[in-house]
Amino acid sequence: MESPVNTNKTIEAIDHTRRRLLGMAAMGITVAGAASLLPSQLAAAPAGNVIRPFRVHVPEEQLADLRRRIAGTRWPDQETVNDGSQGPQLAKFQEVIRYWGTRYDWRKVEARLNALPMFLTEIDGIDIHFVHVRSKHENALPLIVTHGWPGSIIEQLKIIDPLTDPTARGGNASDAFDLVIPSMPGYGFSGKPTDKGWNPDRIARAWAELMKRLGYAAYVAQGGDWGSPVSSAMARQAPVGLRGIHINLPATVPSEVAMALAGGGPAPAELSVKERAAFDSLDMFFRKYRAYGAIMGTRPQAIGYALADSPIGLAAWIFDYNNGEPTRRLQRDDVLDNITLYWLTNTATSAARIYWETAGQSVVLATAQKTSEISLPVAITVFPDEVYRAPETWSRRAYRNLIYFNEADRGGHFAAWEQPELFSQEIRAAFRPLRQP
């Protein structure tokens, strides 16, 4: 992306919001008529609680630069094994990258995004980007949905229609939602934090402010991956209006199981069959598949140089997530839409810092996520190919007000992305008890 550094030298006195708008203009991102902002025009930039319409248009030279970088890749040696145990396999990965550099079309997802109502608003010092789709049905229940890493709002695009217009799929109007889908701070088109402290608790407070600013007196929240601790933090904080949450990566692991996992010891002897299966999955995950989390949790800036400079490095980093889950469970263009969004907004480093902000606070451990402090209703869906299948016994122990628990028959970590219809069915069922008559 083009750097706004030189322009910023001329406007050092302007506030954060104006700098953000200028930076987005320099990247070719259009913000409600601000595409050609000059320093003299920035005095009129909106601030405070204003909600501004947002559109994105990436200049063609940015896409040409991406293709040039892809074409000039210096490839590593081939792996010395016949599987993916060392990371993305060279031959398979090169095939995807050749497609990315020659036939992939960013404009398709750009048009898809611009067809949605998108906005920016400043909260706690940074701009928050969000999609806001109101249902055509009366009495729709407002729902804020939070993505995780290495995801983005791209994850949720396929659930917008099923949740806002259930009647188009043979459902009931009484199951409709108004959807708010924000980009987490440091991700996508949201602002990049310039100070410490943007952890799930702080994001949760920002989301509560966002829903208040949108005029919602009552609403629910949903999240997977990092969206789970964000939604759980909202439930702990219990802001006015929040009725309950649904999560699909719950923090159910009890303290004695967490200790065994941390120490590398055997599973506690008293575990049931399902609990033992969950222990084994987590043991494998922490020992073999979570190196990315350890690096970003300790040295996000170090890995950030590679991710910001090399599209191939960025793609490999995301493709290798959870032992290559994106390549196994999503369509090629789905994954490339998401990776390209990271590249064009140069947010790989800022997004990675949430791991640093939460070092030592695993998203699946009940004590780390303080689940005992949550009194609001909680709903959980367990998808079979998730990092671990949370047992119902652990779930009821962790969440004292568990109002819904279901084990789906298909789907994985990116459930909304992989199985949007099934995911939407789960959301409708989970929140049905929280709708007012």
Secondary structure, 3 states (H helix, E strand, C coil): CCCCHHHHHHHCCCCHHHHHHHHHHHCCCCCCCCCCCCHHHHHHCCCCCCEEECCCCCCHHHHHHHHHHHHCCCCCCCCCCCCCCCCCCHHHHHHHHHHHHHCCCHHHHHHHHHCCCEEEEEECCEEEEEEEECCCCCCCEEEEEECCCCCCHHHHHHHHHHHHCHHHHCCCHHHCEEEEEECCCCCCCCCCCCCCCCCHHHHHHHHHHHHHHCCCCCEEEEECCCHHHHHHHHHHHCCCCEEEEEECCCCCECHHHHHHHHHCCCCCCCCCHHHHHHHHHHHHHHHHHCHHHHHHHHCHHHHHHHHHHCHHHHHHHHHCHHHHHHHHHCCHHHHHHHHHHHHHHCCHHHHHHHHHHCCCCCCCECCCCCHHHCCCCEEEEECCECCCCCCHHHHHHHCCCEEEEEECCCCECCHHHHCHHHHHHHHHHHHHHHCCC
